[in-house]
Amino acid sequence: MQMHILHIAHSIGKNSAAGRLCTALINNRCKISTLSIEESDFLESYKLSSKKYFINKFINKITIFPFKFYRKRSKKTPWSSHIFGVNIDDIIRKINPDIVHLHWIARSTINLSCLNKISLPILWTFHDVWPLTAGCHCNLGCNKWRNSCTSCSKLKKSIIPFDIARILFNNKLKIIKNINLSIIAPSKYIFSMAKASPIFKEKDIYHIPNAINTNIFSPGSSSINTRLNIQEECFVILFGATSINLYYKGFDLLKKSLQRIYTKYKNIHLIAFGTKPLNLNEKFPITFTGYIYNTEELVDIYRCANLYIAPSRQDVLNSTVIEASSCGIPCISFDIGGMSDIIINNKTGLLVKPFSINQLTIAIEYCINNKNKIIKCGFAARNHIINNFDDNLVAQKHINLYRKLIK
């Protein structure tokens, strides 16, 4: 009998982690339905009511009014409340799946409390740390989530004696306790955090990585150098993010490192994809491609690179590093988050001391001076992805877990 899985997220595009899993599950003969705020790329997709959603967004804006009292709150990292959202229990009963799989559901996507009305098994894949915190999506080393997020370091001090982080954390803990819920952690990093979380301490937690189609993201020739007018003798370094301006993606750290190197290596050329940063006064050659929507073009860009660099300050499991590695491109990153799941140090790429511009610079110079070595790293990186992140392999792990929970 064909298994029917309902995937729920704020958005489920085919190039998102949730979308790639859905595609792999379809290829493995599962029936997939999607439920999201934004339009889905999948055939059997359901859209959360725009009317209900916008009503809840309005209510949510009123609810988060107390944030105005935190006048010194950090704007560098995203923060959102779980209060309100669309009630989906009736929708789920109509769709009638065998199991419900949640993905990124922040920003009032759904009402968490309605999940306790669902008798079906529910899975939740953690794509960032938001489920574990009062509301921050990027804790940057803060460990207050281990207790109750009291006096949030991101919100800082309120002008009135009102600790909204503690209130939201305790509310989330109370809601989650009553839900028939299991957790998927895509990396060892978020797995260990979930295990230590007071919110999820009584839940079953499984480690299954995100999926990638290694047949599409594969080594090959590229025409991008000619199209972008990059000289053949250039050592091409690649960086990418949904938005280059995101503080936790660390583009500012990469710029500082390359500014040091360019005085010595005039042949380097950086390609960056994603929405453009505001300041473009760089001392080294750089090409911004903008956000890449087309998968074939994205693969073409990866294939033209000698080296991919992910200088993130935090990442649960960086999809661009998986993509680059699958294309046979060696990667450098700081040794944070889920990076060590993807990069095997000195074998498939390099992991350097977190946020050390000096160590990052040394690692880049090493790669420039040892091209034969990094070509071997690229081959090893490709094999590592095939053996651990291939979409058919990951889909089968999910299917086995679905069957276990349904039984």
Secondary structure, DSSP 8 states (H G I E B T S, - for coil): ---EEEEEES---TTSHHHHHHHHHHHTT-EEEEEESS--SSSSEEE--HHHHHHHHHHHHHHTGGGGG-TT--SSS-B---S--B--HHHHHHH--SEEEE---TTTTB-GGGGGG--S-EEEE-SSSGGGSSSBS--TT--GGGTT-TT-TTT---SSS--HHHHHHHHHHHHHHTS-EEEEESSHHHHHHHHH-TTTTTSEEEE----B-TTTS------HHHHTT--TTSEEEEEEEEETT-GGG-HHHHHHHHHHHHTT-TTEEEEEEEE--S----SS-EEEEE----HHHHHHHHHH-SEEEE--S--SS-HHHHHHHHTT--EEEES-TTHHHH--BTTTEEEE-TT-HHHHHHHHHHHHH-HHHHHHHHHHHHHHHHHHTBHHHHHHHHHHHHHHHH-
